[in-house]
Structure formats: structure tokens, C-alpha cells
Amino acid sequence: MKKFLQVVEKLSLVTNVVAGASLTFLMGLTVLDVVLRGFKHPIVGTYELVGFAGAMAIGLALPYTSWYRAHVFVDFLVTRLKRRPRQFVNSLTRLASLALFWLFGWRLLRYGFDLKKFGEVSLTLQLPFYPVAWVLTVGCWLVVLVLAADLVKIFRGEYD
């Protein structure tokens, strides 16, 4: 199980680095477009590229954020519970979240296949949409692995 936890943590880190690169690209492109607009030479397709990069940044940052529990959550009631009930509630919420993110990933994967099948592309640059849906699928399914790792930590008494 320790190897599983290490692999999930490493995958989360890798996707977070890609998310950071996507965010850096998004910011750089936006700044460059604004500057070039001042010289009447905007970058064609900036809106589309920023949308793609933003989706990738958010979707690929989710596993890392979930691994380190860096997201906003309300636990003031759960922290007041004794160990066993707290483990039960944490397990229940992780299982529900796991099912939800598995479903998100599955639907995004199918949506990506539909986008590819029908040849959906962006308006200006004619970039296909399906790779973005598939990248988001990867992000969702890595969150599933993170939540499974949380369950392992809960049952081992290492989660708190």
C-alpha cells in the first residue's frame, strides 16, 4: 500500500506541474496579447487558447490540491467527533466523492469521444476540443486515486 500512496502522490505532483505550466502559458499569452493590442497587433485565438489552458490548469491541479487537502472545506463539526465516528464520516465523504469524480471522468471521456466523432473545433484556430475533455478525464480519475489513497490512510489510522 505504501507504493500505491507514493505513486498517487507522484502522479498528483506531475499533473500539478503541468497545471502550473498551463497557468503560466495562460498568463503570458494574456499579457502579450494585451501589450500587442496596444500596437494594434493582437494575437489571433487568444480567447480560445486561454480557455483551453484554463480548463487544463484547473482540471490538472485538482489531484494535487486534493492530496494535500489545500482546498476549502468545512470540518468544524467533524473535528469535534471522536475518532471512530470521524473515520466513518471521512470514509463516507471520500466514497461519495470518489463515485462523483469517477462519474465526472467517465462522462468527460464519453463527451470527448463525441466531440471527436462530430469534429467539434474552436471557432478561430480550429483546434479540436476533445483533447481538453480527455485531459480533464485524467484529472478527475487521478482525484479518484487520491480519494482511494485517503481511504487507505483512514483505515490505517494515518488520516487526520
C-alpha positions in Angstrom: 0.0 0.0 0.0 2.9 2.4 0.7 3.9 2.1 -3.0 0.4 2.9 -4.1 0.4 6.0 -1.9 3.8 7.1 -3.3 2.7 6.6 -6.9 -0.5 8.6 -6.4 1.4 11.4 -4.7 3.9 11.5 -7.6 1.2 11.5 -10.3 -0.5 14.3 -8.4 2.7 16.3 -8.4 3.3 15.7 -12.1 -0.2 16.9 -13.1 0.3 19.9 -10.8 3.5 20.9 -12.6 1.6 20.6 -16.0 -1.2 22.7 -14.5 1.3 25.3 -13.4 2.9 25.4 -16.8 -0.6 25.8 -18.3 -1.4 28.6 -16.0 2.0 30.3 -16.8 1.2 30.0 -20.5 -2.2 31.4 -20.0 -0.9 34.4 -18.1 2.0 35.0 -20.5 -0.3 34.8 -23.5 -2.8 37.2 -22.0 -0.1 39.8 -21.1 1.5 39.5 -24.5 -1.9 39.9 -26.2 -2.7 43.0 -24.2 0.6 44.6 -25.0 0.4 43.7 -28.7 -3.2 45.1 -28.8 -1.6 48.4 -27.8 0.3 48.2 -31.1 -2.8 47.1 -33.0 -1.4 43.5 -33.5 -3.5 41.2 -31.2 -2.8 37.5 -31.1 -5.4 35.7 -33.0 -7.2 33.0 -31.0 -6.1 34.2 -27.6 -9.6 33.7 -26.1 -9.7 30.1 -27.2 -6.1 29.3 -26.0 -6.8 30.9 -22.7 -10.0 28.9 -22.3 -8.2 25.6 -23.1 -5.2 26.4 -20.8 -7.6 27.5 -18.0 -9.5 24.3 -18.2 -6.3 22.3 -18.1 -4.9 24.3 -15.2 -8.0 23.7 -13.1 -8.5 20.1 -14.0 -4.9 19.0 -13.5 -4.5 20.9 -10.3 -7.3 19.0 -8.6 -5.4 15.8 -7.7 -2.5 17.7 -6.0 -4.9 20.0 -4.2 -6.9 17.0 -3.0 -3.8 15.1 -2.0 -2.6 17.9 0.3 -6.2 19.0 1.2 -5.4 22.5 0.1 -9.0 23.2 -0.9 -11.6 24.9 1.2 -13.6 22.6 3.3 -15.8 22.9 6.3 -14.9 20.4 9.0 -15.7 22.2 12.3 -18.3 19.5 13.1 -16.3 16.5 12.0 -13.2 17.6 14.1 -15.3 17.6 17.2 -16.3 13.9 16.7 -14.4 11.0 18.4 -12.0 9.0 16.3 -14.4 6.2 15.2 -17.3 8.4 14.1 -14.8 10.9 12.5 -13.3 8.0 10.5 -16.8 6.9 9.4 -17.8 10.4 8.2 -14.5 10.8 6.4 -14.8 7.4 4.8 -18.4 8.2 3.7 -17.5 11.5 2.2 -14.5 10.1 0.4 -16.6 7.3 -1.0 -19.3 9.7 -2.2 -16.6 12.0 -3.7 -14.9 9.1 -5.3 -18.1 8.0 -7.0 -18.8 11.5 -8.1 -15.3 12.1 -9.7 -15.4 8.7 -11.3 -18.7 9.7 -12.9 -17.3 13.1 -14.0 -14.3 11.4 -15.6 -16.4 8.8 -17.3 -18.8 11.4 -18.7 -15.9 13.6 -19.8 -14.3 10.7 -21.6 -17.5 9.9 -23.5 -18.0 13.6 -24.2 -14.5 13.7 -25.6 -15.3 10.8 -27.9 -18.5 12.6 -29.1 -16.5 15.8 -29.7 -14.0 13.8 -31.8 -16.7 11.9 -33.6 -18.5 15.1 -34.7 -15.3 17.0 -35.4 -16.0 19.9 -32.9 -13.3 22.5 -33.1 -12.8 26.0 -31.8 -14.1 28.9 -33.9 -10.9 30.8 -34.7 -8.0 28.4 -34.6 -10.0 25.3 -35.5 -8.4 23.4 -32.6 -10.2 20.2 -31.6 -12.0 20.3 -28.2 -11.7 16.6 -27.4 -8.1 16.6 -26.1 -9.2 19.1 -23.4 -12.1 16.8 -22.3 -9.7 13.9 -22.1 -7.2 15.9 -20.1 -10.0 16.7 -17.7 -10.8 13.0 -17.5 -7.3 12.3 -16.4 -7.6 14.9 -13.7 -10.9 13.5 -12.4 -9.6 10.0 -12.4 -6.5 11.0 -10.5 -8.7 12.6 -7.9 -10.4 9.2 -7.7 -7.0 7.7 -6.9 -6.3 10.4 -4.3 -9.6 9.7 -2.6 -8.8 6.0 -2.7 -5.5 6.8 -1.1 -7.3 8.8 1.6 -9.5 5.8 2.3 -6.3 3.7 2.7 -4.9 6.3 5.1 -8.2 6.4 7.1 -8.2 2.6 7.6 -4.5 2.7 8.5 -5.2 5.4 11.1 -2.9 7.9 9.2 -5.5 10.3 8.2 -6.2 13.5 10.2 
